[in-house]
Amino acid sequence: MMTTTSKENKILNAQGDKNITKKDLMKVFWRSFTMEWSWNYERQSNMSYTYAMIPIINKLYKTTKDKSDALKRHLEFFNTTPHISTLMLGISTAMEEINAKSDGFDTSSINNVKVGLMGPLAGIGDSFFWGTLRVIATGIGTSLALQGNILGPILFLLVFNVPHILVRYLFMFWGYKLGAGVLDKIQKSGLMESLTYGAAILGLMVIGGMTAEMVAVNIPLSIGSGDSAIPVTDILNGIVPGILSLGFTGFIYTLLGKGFKTSTILVIIALIGILGAFFGVLA
């Protein structure tokens, strides 16, 4: 027969029906498999992330406004290796639980922690799952399939999926324990503001790196002639590396701030590219 200490009883009584259980975490775990099902160019995996969090939000919050605010929080941009997304889902679950139980919790810290973690975790996850494990699984499966062995595709699926499902499962609970333990202590100690600030800085660094890496703007014009000609792009990058990418991203950000729809911005980008290439301004 299981018994609880007086301290545990106090905690359970204080938490009431807002206490997250293993069953609740498993609901999030199963829903995490949809992480790539509704991927979009504007906010990428945000809809799947929100879908995974719905059981937690419905349990923790009772009013329509609280639920709506929580859903809006998780509809922000999100993208990382889907196989390790449960780590952040677990942390988000713990932070939502803390928010539901305490007054004055800084809800912006929930998204700041997500933004700060998703970039570094994506680098690790992509390298391991896409760059290593998938290659190994493909090599094993292909070598057998070329010999006409039915085990080829079966082993490919097993070698890739068994480790990823195990990691996904463990990260769900590790993320929750990390959030419920460490973040709760940080909140009580008054360090949450510092954590939020640090996570925001890290998130901006990740976004800055993504801007320089993923946004390509090249001006084919040169100053001078012959061997002494210097490309305009090189001159600008010499002043500030990636300044063209940064400027173009700032332009798109300004359009978003003015209320332009995503579809309209995509048309504007296409027109700039076509006209720029036609007149030789862009390459």
Residue, then its C-alpha position, 0 to 999 in steps of 0.5 A: m500500500m502506497t503512503t505519502t508523507s505530510k510534506e507530500n500531502k501539503i504539496l498535493n493539496a496546494q496543487g489540487d487538479k492543477n498537478i500534472t501527471k504522467k498521463d498528461l505528459m504522455k498525451v503531450f508525448w503522443r501529440s509531439f509526433t505531429m511536429e512536421w504535419s502542419w509545418n508552414y513558412e511563416r511560423q514553421s512548427n508552431m501549430s503542432y507545438t500548440y496542438a501538443m500543449i492543448p491537454i496541458i492548457n485545458k487542465l491547468y486553466k479554467t477560464t476561456k481568457d486564460k486558455s486563449d492567452a496560453l494558446k497564443r503564447h505557443l502559436e509564436f514561431f517555433n522550429t527545432t529537430p522534431h525528435i527532441s521537441t519533447l524536451m521543450l514541450g516538457i519545459s513549457t508544461a512545467m512553466e505553464e504549471i508554475n504560471a497556473k499556480s502562482d501570481g505574478f509569473d512572467t509569461s513572456s519567459i515561457n517563449n523566451v526559454k523556447v526561443g533560447l533553446m530551439g536553435p542550439l538543440a536543433g544544431i545537436g538534433d540535426s547533426f545526430f538524427w539527420g546527419t548521423l543516425r539516418v545515414i547509418a540506417t540508410g546504409i544498413g537498409t540499402s545494403l540489404a535491400l540491394q541483395g533482395n533481402i526484405l529485412g532492408p527496409i525493416l531494419f532501416l525503419l527500426v534503426f532510425n525510429v527506435p532510438h528517436i522514439l526512445v529519446r523523444y519519450l525520455f526528453m518529455f519527462w526530463g524536460y518536465k523535471l527540469g522545468a518543474g525543479v530548476l525553473d520553480k526554484i529560479q522563480k521563487s528566488g527572483l532570478m526569473e527576470s535574469l533568466t528571461y533576459g539571458a534567454a532573450i539574448l540567446g534567442l536573438m543571437v540564434i535569429g541573427g545567425m539564421t538571418a546571415e545563413m538563410v537570407a541570401v542577397n547578392i548584388p552583382l555590380s562592381i566598382g572599377s574595371g578589370d582585375s581591380a574591380i571590387p564587387v559591391t557585395d564584398i565592399l558592403n560585407g567588409i563594412v558589416p558582414g551580412i549587411l544586405s541580409l540584415g537589411f532585407t530582413g529588416f525591410i520584411y520585419t517593417l512590412l510585418g509591423k505595418g500589417f502586411k499579410t504574409s502572402t502579400i510579402l511573398v509576392i513583394i519578395a518575388l517581384i523584387g527578385i524578378l525585377g532585380a535580376f532583370f535589371g541586373v541589380l540582383a543576382 
